[in-house]
Amino acid sequence: MFSKKSKLPLRQESDFFKKSQKHFSHLFFSYVQKKHKTNQVLVIVPKKNIQKAVWRNQVKRRIYNLLKVEKNFMKGIHLALILRKDIKNISDSRLRKS
């Protein structure tokens, strides 16, 4: 998992989604803001997509672990990922490719 400093505090940044660049994939929506001093990441798994909290937390852990490996490539980025329903059954190797 990421440290608390590495997680994006979305409640403090009210206009984050309006000011960020949007990218869409078949697995997730990503919102990116560049030119920051630190890297911060937020992973959102809607309850509408995955009903059980256990599964939502498992998916979040998988994504955070994948991002932890790629952390060196992200310099000064604030990233928010909103995951889609299809992500639950996808292998880690396929997630790395996207």
Z-matrix of the N, CA and C atoms (Angstrom, degrees):
N
C 1 1.448
C 2 1.526 1 109.81
N 3 1.281 2 114.81 1 159.71
C 4 1.460 3 121.62 2 177.52
C 5 1.522 4 109.18 3 -81.98
N 6 1.312 5 115.77 4 155.23
C 7 1.460 6 118.84 5 174.63
C 8 1.526 7 109.29 6 -72.96
N 9 1.303 8 115.56 7 167.30
C 10 1.462 9 120.04 8 -177.86
C 11 1.527 10 111.81 9 -62.80
N 12 1.331 11 116.90 10 -32.82
C 13 1.468 12 121.16 11 179.00
C 14 1.525 13 111.63 12 -68.50
N 15 1.327 14 116.55 13 -26.20
C 16 1.462 15 120.90 14 -177.25
C 17 1.518 16 113.34 15 -86.65
N 18 1.332 17 117.46 16 -6.46
C 19 1.456 18 120.44 17 178.43
C 20 1.522 19 109.76 18 -92.76
N 21 1.298 20 115.57 19 138.34
C 22 1.460 21 122.03 20 -176.32
C 23 1.526 22 110.45 21 -77.87
N 24 1.340 23 118.79 22 119.44
C 25 1.472 24 120.91 23 177.62
C 26 1.526 25 109.67 24 -81.29
N 27 1.303 26 116.63 25 92.24
C 28 1.460 27 121.56 26 -173.64
C 29 1.524 28 112.71 27 -66.32
N 30 1.300 29 118.21 28 -30.57
C 31 1.466 30 121.02 29 -178.96
C 32 1.530 31 111.59 30 -66.93
N 33 1.317 32 117.00 31 -26.86
C 34 1.465 33 120.10 32 179.60
C 35 1.522 34 112.05 33 -82.33
N 36 1.322 35 117.51 34 -22.23
C 37 1.459 36 121.68 35 179.50
C 38 1.524 37 108.58 36 -109.43
N 39 1.301 38 116.60 37 90.82
C 40 1.459 39 120.76 38 -173.11
C 41 1.539 40 113.15 39 -72.13
N 42 1.324 41 117.91 40 -30.38
C 43 1.466 42 120.80 41 -178.07
C 44 1.527 43 112.88 42 -101.79
N 45 1.305 44 117.40 43 24.09
C 46 1.460 45 120.47 44 -175.04
C 47 1.525 46 111.93 45 -59.04
N 48 1.317 47 117.49 46 -46.76
C 49 1.463 48 120.74 47 -175.94
C 50 1.528 49 112.31 48 -71.30
N 51 1.308 50 117.46 49 -28.49
C 52 1.469 51 120.50 50 178.48
C 53 1.528 52 111.98 51 -74.54
N 54 1.330 53 117.14 52 -36.59
C 55 1.460 54 121.72 53 -174.47
C 56 1.525 55 114.03 54 -88.72
N 57 1.311 56 118.20 55 -9.99
C 58 1.460 57 119.94 56 -172.40
C 59 1.526 58 112.29 57 -96.08
N 60 1.340 59 114.92 58 161.50
C 61 1.456 60 121.55 59 175.55
C 62 1.527 61 108.15 60 -80.90
N 63 1.316 62 115.97 61 138.69
C 64 1.456 63 120.75 62 -177.20
C 65 1.526 64 110.10 63 -106.41
N 66 1.320 65 115.69 64 136.34
C 67 1.456 66 122.45 65 176.06
C 68 1.522 67 107.48 66 -132.82
N 69 1.333 68 116.69 67 136.45
C 70 1.455 69 120.52 68 -176.88
C 71 1.516 70 110.33 69 -117.94
N 72 1.314 71 115.96 70 140.09
C 73 1.450 72 122.98 71 177.98
C 74 1.525 73 107.63 72 -135.20
N 75 1.326 74 116.93 73 169.66
C 76 1.460 75 118.62 74 177.53
C 77 1.530 76 111.14 75 -75.29
N 78 1.337 77 117.80 76 -11.35
C 79 1.460 78 121.73 77 179.21
C 80 1.520 79 114.02 78 -103.56
N 81 1.329 80 117.34 79 -30.28
C 82 1.460 81 120.02 80 -175.79
C 83 1.521 82 111.41 81 -160.07
N 84 1.337 83 115.03 82 165.02
C 85 1.454 84 123.56 83 168.29
C 86 1.516 85 106.06 84 -104.09
N 87 1.316 86 117.74 85 136.05
C 88 1.465 87 118.96 86 176.91
C 89 1.521 88 109.59 87 -122.68
N 90 1.298 89 115.17 88 140.48
C 91 1.455 90 123.91 89 177.21
C 92 1.518 91 107.33 90 -121.35
N 93 1.330 92 117.42 91 123.28
C 94 1.458 93 122.11 92 -171.85
C 95 1.526 94 110.14 93 -126.33
N 96 1.330 95 115.26 94 133.94
C 97 1.459 96 122.16 95 169.78
C 98 1.521 97 106.95 96 -122.25
N 99 1.323 98 115.90 97 130.74
C 100 1.463 99 120.54 98 -179.52
C 101 1.523 100 110.00 99 -105.44
N 102 1.311 101 115.56 100 179.62
C 103 1.465 102 124.22 101 177.38
C 104 1.531 103 112.70 102 66.00
N 105 1.301 104 116.34 103 46.06
C 106 1.464 105 121.95 104 173.20
C 107 1.516 106 108.70 105 -114.87
N 108 1.322 107 116.39 106 164.10
C 109 1.464 108 120.33 107 179.69
C 110 1.525 109 112.62 108 -78.82
N 111 1.323 110 116.69 109 -31.23
C 112 1.465 111 120.64 110 -175.66
C 113 1.526 112 110.32 111 -121.74
N 114 1.314 113 115.35 112 160.80
C 115 1.458 114 121.66 113 172.61
C 116 1.522 115 108.36 114 -92.32
N 117 1.315 116 116.45 115 128.85
C 118 1.452 117 120.06 116 176.02
C 119 1.519 118 108.48 117 -137.11
N 120 1.331 119 114.95 118 140.00
C 121 1.459 120 121.52 119 -173.92
C 122 1.516 121 109.43 120 -130.36
N 123 1.324 122 115.74 121 144.56
C 124 1.457 123 122.80 122 175.43
C 125 1.520 124 107.99 123 -135.61
N 126 1.318 125 117.23 124 130.47
C 127 1.459 126 122.03 125 177.18
C 128 1.514 127 107.69 126 -116.61
N 129 1.328 128 116.45 127 124.45
C 130 1.458 129 122.42 128 -179.34
C 131 1.524 130 108.35 129 -116.43
N 132 1.329 131 115.64 130 125.28
C 133 1.462 132 121.57 131 175.23
C 134 1.524 133 106.19 132 -118.37
N 135 1.342 134 117.98 133 105.59
C 136 1.459 135 119.92 134 -177.10
C 137 1.529 136 113.12 135 -64.52
N 138 1.297 137 115.41 136 141.54
C 139 1.462 138 121.90 137 177.81
C 140 1.525 139 110.64 138 -63.95
N 141 1.301 140 115.68 139 -27.49
C 142 1.463 141 121.58 140 178.24
C 143 1.539 142 110.63 141 -63.51
N 144 1.329 143 116.86 142 -33.87
C 145 1.461 144 121.12 143 -177.83
C 146 1.518 145 112.99 144 -84.72
N 147 1.329 146 117.12 145 -45.08
C 148 1.462 147 121.99 146 179.83
C 149 1.523 148 107.17 147 -127.33
N 150 1.324 149 116.91 148 111.93
C 151 1.457 150 121.22 149 -170.28
C 152 1.523 151 113.79 150 -73.50
N 153 1.309 152 118.56 151 -41.95
C 154 1.461 153 121.05 152 -174.69
C 155 1.527 154 111.18 153 -79.82
N 156 1.329 155 116.30 154 131.54
C 157 1.461 156 121.64 155 -179.01
C 158 1.529 157 111.49 156 -63.14
N 159 1.317 158 116.88 157 -33.58
C 160 1.466 159 120.87 158 179.52
C 161 1.523 160 109.86 159 -61.20
N 162 1.316 161 116.73 160 -44.47
C 163 1.467 162 120.77 161 -179.52
C 164 1.524 163 111.20 162 -69.06
N 165 1.347 164 116.19 163 -39.54
C 166 1.464 165 119.32 164 178.01
C 167 1.524 166 110.69 165 -61.28
N 168 1.322 167 117.05 166 -44.19
C 169 1.468 168 120.67 167 179.28
C 170 1.522 169 111.45 168 -66.29
N 171 1.315 170 117.01 169 -36.58
C 172 1.462 171 120.43 170 178.39
C 173 1.530 172 110.54 171 -64.47
N 174 1.309 173 116.72 172 -42.84
C 175 1.467 174 120.94 173 178.39
C 176 1.523 175 110.06 174 -64.46
N 177 1.325 176 117.61 175 -43.19
C 178 1.468 177 120.89 176 177.99
C 179 1.521 178 111.18 177 -59.66
N 180 1.336 179 117.10 178 -43.56
C 181 1.462 180 120.75 179 179.09
C 182 1.516 181 111.44 180 -61.57
N 183 1.321 182 116.82 181 -41.57
C 184 1.468 183 120.63 182 178.80
C 185 1.521 184 111.10 183 -62.14
N 186 1.329 185 116.72 184 -44.02
C 187 1.470 186 120.88 185 -179.16
C 188 1.529 187 110.30 186 -67.10
N 189 1.337 188 117.51 187 -45.15
C 190 1.464 189 119.96 188 179.44
C 191 1.528 190 111.19 189 -60.92
N 192 1.341 191 117.30 190 -38.85
C 193 1.467 192 119.53 191 178.39
C 194 1.525 193 111.45 192 -66.13
N 195 1.318 194 117.61 193 -38.78
C 196 1.463 195 119.97 194 176.81
C 197 1.527 196 111.39 195 -66.10
N 198 1.321 197 116.94 196 -39.26
C 199 1.458 198 120.62 197 179.61
C 200 1.524 199 111.75 198 -71.42
N 201 1.317 200 116.55 199 -28.54
C 202 1.456 201 120.34 200 178.45
C 203 1.528 202 110.81 201 -63.71
N 204 1.324 203 116.42 202 -36.25
C 205 1.462 204 121.13 203 177.42
C 206 1.527 205 110.33 204 -68.18
N 207 1.328 206 116.93 205 -38.52
C 208 1.463 207 121.99 206 -177.79
C 209 1.530 208 112.71 207 -88.01
N 210 1.305 209 117.80 208 6.80
C 211 1.460 210 122.46 209 -174.67
C 212 1.528 211 112.83 210 -59.11
N 213 1.323 212 117.90 211 -33.03
C 214 1.460 213 121.24 212 -178.32
C 215 1.522 214 112.33 213 -67.92
N 216 1.319 215 117.38 214 -26.98
C 217 1.466 216 120.82 215 -178.92
C 218 1.522 217 112.53 216 -81.48
N 219 1.311 218 116.97 217 -19.82
C 220 1.459 219 120.75 218 -179.72
C 221 1.524 220 108.39 219 -93.47
N 222 1.304 221 117.10 220 109.36
C 223 1.466 222 121.13 221 179.47
C 224 1.524 223 109.11 222 -114.60
N 225 1.320 224 117.08 223 117.86
C 226 1.458 225 121.77 224 176.37
C 227 1.511 226 114.28 225 65.47
N 228 1.321 227 116.68 226 41.29
C 229 1.464 228 121.00 227 -176.58
C 230 1.521 229 109.69 228 -119.41
N 231 1.317 230 115.96 229 137.50
C 232 1.456 231 122.68 230 167.18
C 233 1.523 232 106.02 231 -106.28
N 234 1.316 233 115.81 232 123.25
C 235 1.458 234 121.63 233 -171.92
C 236 1.519 235 110.58 234 -127.94
N 237 1.324 236 116.49 235 130.77
C 238 1.464 237 121.95 236 173.57
C 239 1.522 238 107.69 237 -122.57
N 240 1.316 239 116.39 238 127.14
C 241 1.463 240 122.43 239 178.60
C 242 1.519 241 108.91 240 -113.96
N 243 1.316 242 116.38 241 126.13
C 244 1.455 243 121.73 242 173.89
C 245 1.524 244 106.15 243 -110.52
N 246 1.318 245 115.24 244 113.68
C 247 1.454 246 120.65 245 -172.31
C 248 1.515 247 112.08 246 -84.98
N 249 1.327 248 114.39 247 150.75
C 250 1.455 249 121.13 248 178.03
C 251 1.522 250 110.49 249 -97.32
N 252 1.309 251 114.85 250 175.29
C 253 1.456 252 121.92 251 -175.02
C 254 1.529 253 112.63 252 -65.07
N 255 1.301 254 118.18 253 -33.05
C 256 1.456 255 122.28 254 -173.23
C 257 1.529 256 113.22 255 -69.69
N 258 1.287 257 119.11 256 -10.26
C 259 1.462 258 122.35 257 -169.99
C 260 1.524 259 113.24 258 -73.55
N 261 1.311 260 118.36 259 -20.81
C 262 1.462 261 121.43 260 -173.51
C 263 1.531 262 112.61 261 -63.50
N 264 1.311 263 117.71 262 -38.62
C 265 1.458 264 121.49 263 -173.47
C 266 1.526 265 114.10 264 -99.68
N 267 1.309 266 118.14 265 12.52
C 268 1.458 267 121.47 266 -175.74
C 269 1.525 268 110.07 267 -94.40
N 270 1.315 269 116.66 268 141.09
C 271 1.465 270 121.41 269 -179.17
C 272 1.537 271 110.40 270 -74.21
N 273 1.328 272 115.07 271 161.17
C 274 1.469 273 120.71 272 -179.73
C 275 1.516 274 112.43 273 -65.23
N 276 1.324 275 117.00 274 -34.58
C 277 1.478 276 119.04 275 -179.84
C 278 1.523 277 110.95 276 -66.24
N 279 1.314 278 117.39 277 -36.77
C 280 1.471 279 120.00 278 177.80
C 281 1.533 280 110.74 279 -71.48
N 282 1.324 281 116.49 280 -34.28
C 283 1.472 282 119.94 281 177.17
C 284 1.520 283 111.08 282 -64.56
N 285 1.324 284 117.55 283 -38.64
C 286 1.471 285 121.05 284 179.50
C 287 1.516 286 110.78 285 -61.66
N 288 1.338 287 116.98 286 -37.14
C 289 1.464 288 120.40 287 -178.90
C 290 1.516 289 111.88 288 -66.39
N 291 1.342 290 117.67 289 -32.82
C 292 1.459 291 119.19 290 -179.85
C 293 1.476 292 108.61 291 -90.12
